[in-house]
């Protein structure tokens, strides 16, 4: 088949962002309600909508060539596939949590304890790494209630804001794994599928660069231009255009999201005026 097959979640925390990524990459997918497969009209791609836990297996078996899945699921399932790109969404952490009243003073607290989790492989790796002997109880769903009903002394579960732990009388004490959505691939892709993957990755990286950067336009007095240009590296260097008003120029540049607020404050202090910030849809370097 002269297409690349991708598996994404059919529902759950990564579904919306996965679909948005495909659309941002210019891939037009048509999926009716409860359909498990969709064709793309404008890119040689076929999309499968699956349970997140099943995606690594489908990719290993080459039913799907590539897939979008959380790192937590990928490392737990230990399938023969490889990560080709971190996607920057679905960020969370797999953490150890204990009762708020517990006096936790380090991982040795877990010696001889019962730990409830849906991630027994990752928890065992964490325990082995820290030379801890503990009993793992594998359960599915509602892990956070396990200490309250006497099933476990601690849990290991996914945490985003921590509000669910708080509501169940728990506190987060250790991070087992930092996770985000990743693109994985079958280890034995054919030449055509590899070529299509590279085209897809080119689009993904352009979208990611755009998300992490802002386009900035500002007015600057000409006598302040050297200092303002020094603050604005841009993709190569800022664009400077003369304004109709004598002694002033318009400066255009690109700023990283991570540095944005600090640099904006410095620009104001340096004499910049009329600062306009515009989101970037795509960014190809």
ABEGO torsion letter per residue (X at the ends): XABBBBBBBABEAAAAAAAAAAAAAGBBBBBBBGBABBBBAABBBBBBBBBAAAAAAAAAAGABABBBBBAAAAAAAGBBBBBABBAGBGBBBBBBBBBAABBBAEAAAABGBBBBBABAAAAAAAAAAAGBBBBBBBBBEGAAAAAAAGABABBBBBBAAGAAAAAAGBBBABBABBBBBBBBBBAABBAAAAAAAAAAAAAAAAAAAAAABBBBBBBBBAAAAAAAAAABAEAABBBBBBBABBGBBBBBBBBBAAAAAAAAAAAAAAGBBGBBBBBBABBBX
